[in-house]
């Protein structure tokens, strides 16, 4: 009787361990996917990091990245986007590596929760003391009231990265992150 009891305990422990491992693997795998729930950081989005090759990023994100027209091919600057979902994410690639991530999807947020549609005051409150405000040089019409709200990190390790929120009439219309100088390119690859 004692052998049956210890066998039952062992079997129960084994099944419990297998269930925990399966849940953990599923959770880790789900986090590795690039989705609309992925968060934009200074140096990438979700599992994709600035500095990765397109192939590395595709493998890491579980989604194929396909090239789109950038207008900067002659300068070695290219744009890639996820094939299929999620929409509204553009990866600028220079020297064969991801340099910048652009967001035009209203559902994607930064790690701090900033998103398209937020007011300039909301962005400033999410990043207190770290936002530099400049006029958007692409909007010549003063009635558009377009600005760049640039998050400048305090950490020395992040000094070469930025998040730039583009606003019009006090609302975020797009945002991007990446390394300097690419994140600062006003017209993308051009």
C-alpha positions as CSV (number, residue, x, y, z in Angstrom):
1,X,0.0,0.0,0.0
2,X,2.9,2.3,0.8
3,X,4.4,1.8,-2.7
4,X,1.1,2.7,-4.4
5,X,0.8,5.9,-2.3
6,X,4.4,7.1,-3.1
7,X,3.8,6.2,-6.8
8,X,0.7,8.3,-6.8
9,X,2.5,11.2,-5.1
10,X,5.3,11.0,-7.6
11,X,2.9,10.8,-10.6
12,X,0.9,13.8,-9.2
13,X,4.2,15.8,-8.7
14,X,5.3,14.9,-12.3
15,X,2.0,16.0,-13.8
16,X,2.0,19.2,-11.8
17,X,5.6,20.0,-12.9
18,X,4.7,19.3,-16.6
19,X,1.7,21.7,-16.4
20,X,3.8,24.4,-14.8
21,X,6.5,24.0,-17.5
22,X,3.9,24.1,-20.3
23,X,2.3,27.3,-19.0
24,X,5.7,28.9,-18.6
25,X,6.8,27.9,-22.2
26,X,3.5,29.2,-23.6
27,X,3.9,32.5,-21.6
28,X,7.5,33.0,-22.8
29,X,6.5,32.2,-26.4
30,X,3.6,34.6,-26.3
31,X,5.8,37.4,-25.0
32,X,8.2,36.8,-27.9
33,X,5.6,37.6,-30.5
34,X,5.3,41.1,-32.1
35,X,1.7,42.2,-31.5
36,X,-0.3,45.3,-31.0
37,X,0.3,44.7,-27.3
38,X,4.1,45.0,-27.7
39,X,5.5,48.1,-26.1
40,X,7.7,50.7,-27.7
41,X,11.0,51.3,-25.8
42,X,13.9,53.6,-26.5
43,X,15.7,50.7,-28.3
44,X,13.0,48.7,-29.9
45,X,9.6,47.2,-29.7
46,X,8.6,44.0,-28.0
47,X,11.2,41.3,-28.9
48,X,12.8,43.5,-31.7
49,X,15.8,45.6,-30.8
50,X,17.7,48.3,-32.5
51,X,20.9,46.8,-33.9
52,X,19.3,43.5,-35.0
53,X,19.4,42.4,-38.6
54,X,16.0,42.0,-40.4
55,X,16.4,38.2,-40.2
56,X,17.2,38.3,-36.5
57,X,14.2,40.6,-35.9
58,X,11.9,38.4,-37.9
59,X,13.0,35.3,-36.0
60,X,12.8,37.0,-32.7
61,X,9.3,38.4,-33.3
62,X,7.8,35.4,-35.0
63,X,6.7,37.4,-38.0
64,X,8.3,38.0,-41.4
65,X,9.4,41.5,-42.0
66,X,9.0,42.7,-45.6
67,X,10.7,45.6,-47.4
68,X,8.5,48.6,-48.4
69,X,9.4,51.5,-50.6
70,X,11.5,54.0,-48.7
71,X,12.9,56.4,-51.2
72,X,16.3,56.1,-49.6
73,X,17.5,52.9,-51.1
74,X,20.3,54.7,-53.0
75,X,21.6,55.8,-49.6
76,X,21.4,52.4,-48.0
77,X,18.3,53.2,-46.0
78,X,15.3,50.8,-46.2
79,X,12.0,50.4,-44.5
80,X,10.5,47.1,-43.4
81,X,7.1,46.2,-41.9
82,X,5.5,43.1,-40.5
83,X,3.9,40.9,-43.1
84,X,0.3,40.9,-42.1
85,X,-0.3,41.9,-38.5
86,X,0.4,44.1,-36.6
87,X,-0.1,47.1,-38.9
88,X,1.3,50.6,-38.3
89,X,4.9,49.6,-37.4
90,X,7.8,50.6,-39.7
91,X,11.4,49.6,-39.1
92,X,14.1,51.8,-40.6
93,X,17.2,49.8,-41.5
94,X,20.6,51.3,-42.2
95,X,23.9,49.5,-42.6
96,X,21.9,46.2,-42.6
97,X,20.6,46.8,-39.1
98,X,17.4,48.2,-37.5
99,X,18.0,51.8,-36.5
100,X,14.6,53.1,-35.7
101,X,11.0,52.0,-35.1
102,X,8.1,54.2,-36.3
103,X,4.5,53.8,-34.9
104,X,1.3,54.9,-36.7
105,X,-0.9,52.3,-35.0
106,X,-3.3,53.8,-32.4
107,X,-3.3,50.7,-30.2
108,X,0.4,50.5,-29.7
109,X,1.9,52.3,-26.7
110,X,5.3,53.1,-25.2
111,X,6.4,51.3,-22.0
112,X,5.0,54.3,-20.1
113,X,1.6,54.1,-21.9
114,X,2.0,57.0,-24.3
115,X,0.0,56.6,-27.5
116,X,-1.5,58.3,-30.6
117,X,-4.2,60.7,-29.5
118,X,-2.6,61.7,-26.3
119,X,-2.3,65.4,-25.6
120,X,1.1,67.1,-25.3
121,X,0.4,67.6,-21.6
122,X,-0.1,63.9,-21.2
123,X,3.2,63.1,-22.8
124,X,5.0,65.8,-20.7
125,X,3.4,64.3,-17.5
126,X,4.5,60.7,-18.4
127,X,8.1,61.9,-18.9
128,X,8.5,64.7,-16.4
129,X,11.6,66.9,-16.9
130,X,12.7,64.8,-19.9
131,X,10.8,66.3,-22.9
132,X,12.3,68.8,-25.3
133,X,9.7,70.6,-27.4
134,X,10.6,71.9,-30.9
135,X,8.5,73.1,-33.9
136,X,8.0,70.4,-36.5
137,X,10.0,71.6,-39.5
138,X,7.8,69.6,-42.0
139,X,4.6,71.6,-41.1
140,X,5.1,75.0,-42.7
141,X,1.5,75.9,-42.1
142,X,1.3,77.6,-38.6
143,X,-2.4,76.6,-38.2
144,X,-1.3,73.0,-37.9
145,X,0.5,73.7,-34.7
146,X,2.7,70.7,-35.1
147,X,5.6,69.9,-32.7
148,X,8.1,67.3,-31.8
149,X,8.1,66.2,-28.2
150,X,11.4,64.5,-27.7
151,X,12.1,62.2,-24.8
152,X,15.7,62.5,-23.7
153,X,16.8,59.8,-21.3
154,X,18.8,60.6,-18.2
155,X,20.6,57.3,-18.0
156,X,24.1,57.5,-19.6
157,X,23.7,54.1,-21.1
158,X,20.7,55.4,-23.2
159,X,22.3,58.7,-24.2
160,X,22.3,57.8,-27.9
161,X,18.5,56.9,-28.1
162,X,15.4,59.0,-28.2
163,X,11.6,58.7,-28.5
164,X,10.0,61.4,-30.6
165,X,6.3,62.2,-30.5
166,X,4.9,64.1,-33.5
167,X,1.9,66.3,-32.6
168,X,-0.6,68.3,-34.5
169,X,-3.1,70.6,-32.8
170,X,-1.9,69.4,-29.4
171,X,-2.4,65.6,-30.1
172,X,0.1,62.9,-30.9
173,X,-0.3,61.7,-34.5
174,X,2.7,59.4,-34.6
175,X,5.8,58.5,-32.6
176,X,9.2,56.8,-33.1
177,X,12.2,55.5,-31.2
178,X,15.7,54.6,-32.1
179,X,19.3,55.6,-32.1
180,X,20.8,58.9,-33.1
181,X,21.1,60.1,-35.8
182,X,18.4,58.0,-37.6
183,X,15.7,58.7,-35.1
184,X,16.1,62.4,-35.8
185,X,15.8,62.1,-39.6
186,X,12.9,64.4,-40.4
187,X,11.9,62.8,-43.6
188,X,12.8,59.2,-42.8
189,X,15.2,57.7,-45.3
190,X,15.3,60.8,-47.6
